[in-house]
Amino acid sequence: MTVPVKVCSFLPAATNILVTLNLEHLIEGVTFECPIDKPRIIQSSIHDKNLSAIEINELISEHKKANTTVNSINEELLLKINPDVIFTQAICNVCQIGEEDVTSSLTKNKLHTKVFSLNPKSLDDVFENITTVATACGFSEKGVALVHSLKNEITTIQQKLTLHKKPIQNCSFFEWMDPLFNCGHWIPDQIKLSGAIDLLANPKGYSYPIDIKKEQDYNPETIIFSACGMSLKQSLEEVNTVLLDPFWHNLSAYKNKKIWLVDGNLFTQPGPDLVKGIKLLAAIHNPDTFPVPKELKQYLIHL
């Protein structure tokens, strides 16, 4: 009989992948962000402090300049669990615990854990990560099946867009509100697959602050806000404050009431839930063709 692999997920997206693969029983430790009842090995110095968007951005910027993380590893708990596999990342070593911190901790504690760093830049990379996670746990066939299922869901959306001859719509998708950040990495892929395009996005690259003059010149049909790592409730408070600026009132999206707030977890966490994000975007851009699925209505607010 094969002994089950002991897994620690130091990345919410990896936890999402494992749960969707029905491999939750293998998880022995997670991060403070993971919505799962498992020991929290990764802890944050700013979590649950009710900081505003601008306060969080300033604090993160300070840590980036100092090349330090806001997160820490509970090494006593890590040593006790002694996992066989750890999933981590190196995309943002400030917002999430980084690969270097993980390997350093393992070396310090003389643990021989296999480390898999998941660093996708595109949606295709995310699908590869799913198969990587499944294979690392000894269930490669589950990964292949899940990716196939997710791609079929996307194909269905594409077929409907083609069938109804839907034109490509211009939109702006912001990953942060104060300051205003465009979207990057795999989110432009999500937008494209939903029937739209964001000309201010940075595909396969990092998001960065946008000059509002560019947004004014672009004047997209639809504006979508989504805050990385922030609850939908707090995001709503932040967006409502941002929209008080008269700048927004001259944009077509504001005048036509086409401004939306979506849950960041369906966009900034590169796992299976990205397909749910595509479904939400499709419903935003073409509501006559794609009604919002009942189970996803809680992730969407029309402003």
C-alpha positions in Angstrom: 0.0 0.0 0.0 1.3 3.5 -1.0 1.8 5.9 1.9 -0.1 9.2 1.3 2.0 12.2 0.5 2.1 14.9 3.2 1.6 18.2 1.5 1.9 21.8 2.6 0.4 24.5 0.4 2.1 27.9 0.9 0.0 29.4 -1.9 -3.8 29.9 -1.9 -3.9 28.9 -5.6 -2.2 25.6 -4.9 -4.7 24.9 -2.1 -7.5 25.7 -4.6 -6.0 23.2 -7.0 -5.7 20.5 -4.4 -9.2 20.9 -3.1 -10.6 20.9 -6.7 -8.6 17.7 -7.4 -10.3 16.1 -4.3 -6.8 15.9 -2.6 -7.7 17.9 0.4 -7.0 14.9 2.6 -3.2 15.2 1.7 -2.9 18.8 3.0 -1.1 19.1 6.4 -0.4 22.9 6.4 -1.5 26.1 4.6 -1.2 29.9 4.7 -3.3 32.3 6.7 -5.3 33.1 3.5 -6.4 29.6 2.6 -10.1 29.0 3.2 -9.6 25.6 4.6 -9.4 24.2 8.2 -5.8 23.1 8.3 -2.8 24.3 10.4 -1.6 27.8 9.4 2.2 27.5 8.9 2.4 30.8 7.0 1.4 33.8 9.0 1.1 37.5 8.1 2.0 40.7 9.9 -0.8 42.7 8.3 -3.7 40.2 8.0 -6.9 41.3 9.7 -5.6 44.7 10.6 -8.3 46.4 8.6 -5.9 48.6 6.5 -7.1 50.7 3.6 -6.0 50.1 0.0 -3.5 53.0 0.1 -2.1 51.9 3.5 -1.6 48.3 2.3 0.1 49.6 -0.9 2.4 51.9 1.1 3.3 49.0 3.5 3.9 46.6 0.6 6.1 49.2 -1.2 8.2 49.6 1.9 8.8 45.9 2.1 9.6 45.7 -1.6 12.3 48.4 -1.2 13.7 46.5 1.8 13.3 43.1 0.0 11.5 41.7 3.0 8.2 39.8 3.3 5.2 40.6 5.4 4.8 36.9 6.0 6.6 34.4 8.1 7.0 30.7 8.6 6.1 28.9 11.8 9.2 26.7 11.7 8.2 24.7 14.8 5.0 23.6 13.1 6.8 23.0 9.8 9.3 20.8 11.6 6.5 18.9 13.4 4.7 18.2 10.1 7.8 17.4 8.1 6.0 17.5 4.7 7.0 15.4 1.7 5.9 18.2 -0.7 5.6 22.0 -0.5 4.0 24.2 -3.1 5.2 27.8 -3.1 5.9 30.6 -5.6 8.4 33.3 -6.6 6.2 35.8 -8.4 5.7 38.1 -5.5 7.9 37.4 -2.5 6.3 40.2 -0.5 2.6 39.4 -0.8 3.2 35.7 -0.5 6.0 33.7 1.2 8.7 33.2 -1.4 10.6 30.2 -2.6 13.9 31.4 -1.1 12.4 31.8 2.3 10.9 28.3 2.1 14.2 26.6 0.9 16.1 28.5 3.6 13.8 27.3 6.3 14.0 23.7 5.1 17.8 23.8 5.1 17.9 25.4 8.5 15.7 22.6 9.9 17.4 19.9 7.9 14.2 18.8 6.1 14.4 17.1 2.8 11.1 18.2 1.4 10.5 18.5 -2.3 9.6 22.1 -3.3 7.5 23.0 -6.3 7.5 26.7 -7.2 4.4 27.7 -9.2 5.0 30.8 -11.2 2.5 31.1 -14.1 2.5 34.1 -16.4 -0.5 33.0 -18.6 -3.6 30.9 -18.4 -1.8 28.1 -20.2 0.9 28.2 -17.5 -1.9 27.9 -14.9 -3.1 24.7 -16.5 0.4 23.3 -16.5 0.6 24.1 -12.8 -2.5 22.0 -12.2 -0.9 19.0 -13.8 2.3 19.7 -11.9 0.5 19.7 -8.5 -1.5 16.5 -9.3 1.7 14.7 -10.5 3.7 15.8 -7.5 1.0 14.2 -5.3 0.9 11.0 -7.3 -2.4 11.6 -9.1 -1.3 12.8 -12.6 -4.5 11.5 -14.1 -6.6 13.7 -11.9 -4.7 16.8 -13.2 -5.2 15.8 -16.8 -8.9 15.3 -16.3 -9.4 18.6 -14.5 -7.5 20.6 -17.1 -9.6 18.9 -19.8 -12.8 19.8 -18.0 -11.8 23.4 -17.5 -10.8 23.8 -21.2 -14.2 22.4 -22.2 -15.9 25.1 -20.1 -13.9 27.7 -21.9 -14.6 26.2 -25.3 -18.4 26.4 -24.6 -18.0 30.2 -23.9 -16.0 30.6 -27.1 -18.6 28.8 -29.2 -21.4 30.9 -27.8 -19.5 34.1 -28.6 -19.0 32.9 -32.2 -22.5 31.6 -32.6 -24.0 35.0 -31.6 -21.3 37.0 -33.5 -20.5 39.0 -30.4 -18.1 41.9 -31.1 -15.0 42.3 -28.9 -15.6 44.9 -26.2 -13.1 47.4 -24.7 -12.8 47.2 -20.9 -10.5 48.3 -18.1 -9.7 45.8 -15.4 -8.0 47.1 -12.3 -6.2 44.9 -9.7 -6.0 47.7 -7.2 -7.9 50.9 -6.5 -5.6 53.3 -4.7 -3.4 53.7 -6.4 -4.9 52.5 -9.6 -3.2 49.3 -10.9 -3.9 47.7 -14.3 -4.1 44.0 -14.7 -1.3 41.6 -15.7 -0.1 38.0 -16.0 -3.1 35.7 -16.9 -6.0 38.1 -16.3 -5.7 39.5 -19.9 -6.2 35.9 -21.0 -9.4 35.7 -18.9 -10.6 39.0 -20.4 -9.9 37.8 -24.0 -11.7 34.5 -23.5 -14.7 36.3 -22.1 -15.1 38.4 -25.3 -13.3 41.6 -24.5 -9.9 43.3 -24.5 -8.1 45.6 -22.1 -5.7 47.8 -24.0 -4.1 49.1 -20.8 -3.3 45.6 -19.5 0.2 43.9 -19.3 -0.2 40.3 -20.5 2.2 37.8 -18.9 3.8 40.6 -16.9 3.3 42.4 -13.5 0.5 44.9 -13.0 1.6 48.5 -12.4 0.1 51.9 -11.5 -1.8 53.6 -14.4 -1.9 57.3 -15.2 -5.5 58.3 -15.1 -4.9 60.4 -18.2 -4.4 57.1 -20.1 -7.7 55.8 -18.7 -9.4 59.0 -19.8 -8.0 58.7 -23.3 -8.9 55.1 -23.6 -12.5 55.6 -22.2 -13.5 51.9 -22.3 -17.0 50.6 -22.5 -16.8 48.7 -19.2 -14.7 49.2 -16.0 -14.0 46.3 -13.6 -12.4 46.6 -10.2 -10.9 43.6 -8.4 -8.6 43.9 -5.4 -5.9 41.3 -4.8 -6.2 39.7 -1.3 -9.0 42.0 -0.2 -12.5 40.9 0.8 -15.4 41.9 -1.5 -16.9 43.9 1.3 -13.8 46.0 1.9 -13.2 46.3 -1.8 -16.7 47.8 -2.2 -15.9 50.5 0.5 -12.6 51.3 -1.3 -14.2 51.5 -4.8 -17.0 53.7 -3.6 -14.5 56.2 -2.2 -12.4 56.1 -5.4 -15.5 56.7 -7.6 -16.2 60.0 -5.7 -13.5 61.6 -7.8 -15.2 63.6 -10.6 -12.7 62.1 -13.1 -14.7 58.9 -13.3 -18.0 60.7 -14.0 -16.9 61.8 -17.5 -16.2 58.3 -18.6 -18.6 56.3 -20.8 -18.6 53.3 -18.4 -19.8 55.6 -15.5 -22.5 57.3 -17.6 -23.8 54.0 -18.9 -23.6 52.3 -15.5 -21.1 49.7 -16.7 -18.8 49.6 -13.7 -18.4 46.3 -11.8 -16.7 45.0 -8.7 -15.6 41.3 -8.8 -14.0 39.1 -6.2 -10.2 39.1 -6.5 -9.9 35.4 -5.7 -11.4 34.5 -9.1 -8.7 36.5 -10.9 -5.5 37.0 -8.9 -5.2 33.4 -7.6 -4.0 31.2 -10.5 -6.0 28.1 -10.0 -9.2 26.3 -11.3 -11.4 29.2 -10.1 -10.0 31.4 -12.9 -12.5 29.8 -15.2 -15.3 31.0 -12.9 -13.8 34.5 -13.3 -14.0 34.1 -17.1 -17.7 33.2 -16.7 -18.3 36.3 -14.6 -16.6 38.5 -17.2 -18.6 36.9 -20.0 -21.8 37.8 -18.1 -20.6 41.3 -17.6 -19.8 41.9 -21.3 -22.7 40.0 -22.8 -25.5 39.5 -20.2 -28.0 38.6 -22.9 -26.0 35.6 -23.8 -24.3 34.7 -20.5 -26.5 35.1 -17.4 -24.5 35.1 -14.2 -24.5 31.6 -12.8 -26.4 31.4 -9.5 -23.4 30.1 -7.6 -21.3 33.0 -8.8 -23.6 35.9 -8.0 -22.0 36.4 -4.6 -18.7 37.3 -6.3 -20.1 40.2 -8.4 -21.4 43.7 -7.5 -22.8 46.1 -10.1 -21.9 49.6 -9.1 
